[in-house]
Each structure stands twice: as structure tokens, then as C-alpha cells.
Amino acid sequence: MAQLKVQQKRGLVGLKANQRETLRSLGLKRIGDVVVKEDRPEIRGMINTVRHLVTFEEVE
């Protein structure tokens, strides 16, 4: 199954609570952190919530 590499690009200061919690759920804690997650609809939804704070790409 395809996977997504997600990297945090911006900090947490001034974010809404749900955006902070979404980043934590993805496993991102600080700028520059990278996680690899399975490409599932739930993960895509989380990325969509914080799309202005992260970059992502598909990896195999």
C-alpha cells in the first residue's frame, strides 16, 4: 500500500486547539519533524486540516 511522508513546516504558536491536536495525532511535535503514514482516508483528512502547516508526498 502507498505511504505518505509528512513534514511539519510551521510552528504551533497561535493555532486553534484542533489543529494542535491533529499535528500531535500525526506524530509531529516540532518544525522539521517527518513521519511516514499509510495512505488512508483518515490520514488524508488530518493532513487536509493542517495543510498550511505541513508538506507531504507519496513514497513507496
N, C-alpha and C positions, 0 to 999 in steps of 0.2 A: 504494500500500500504506500502511496505517496506520503511524504512528510513535509512539514513546513519549518523553516528556520526563521525564528522571530528574534529581532534585536531591538532593545529599547534605545531610543534616540533622544528622548527628552525626559526631564526630571518630573518629580511628583508634586512639586510646590504649586499650590493653587488649584489642584484638581478636585473634582467632585468625588465624593466617597465611593460611588460605584465604579469610577474609573480606577481609583487606587486599588480597590478590591479585585478588579479584573486583572490588573497587572500582577498582583500577588498570586492570583489563581493560575496565571500563565507561568509563574515561577520567576518573574522578573523583579529585581529589587533595586537596581541602580542603573545609571546610564552605561551603556556598553554591554550589559548582560545579554547573552544569547542562549536560547533554548530551542530544542528540536521537538516538535509535537507532531502527532499523526494528523493528517488532513481529514478532519471530520467537521460536520456542520456546527457542532458546539464550539470548536476551536475557532472556526471562521467567524462565528458570531462574536466571540470575545475579541478577536483581532479587529473586527469592524467597530466595536465600541471604543477602542483606543487607537484607531488607525492614524490619528495625528501625532501619536507618541512613539510609534514603532515602525519598523520596516520588516517586510517578510518576503521570503522567496521559497519556491518549491525545491526540494532536494530529493535525491533518490537513494 
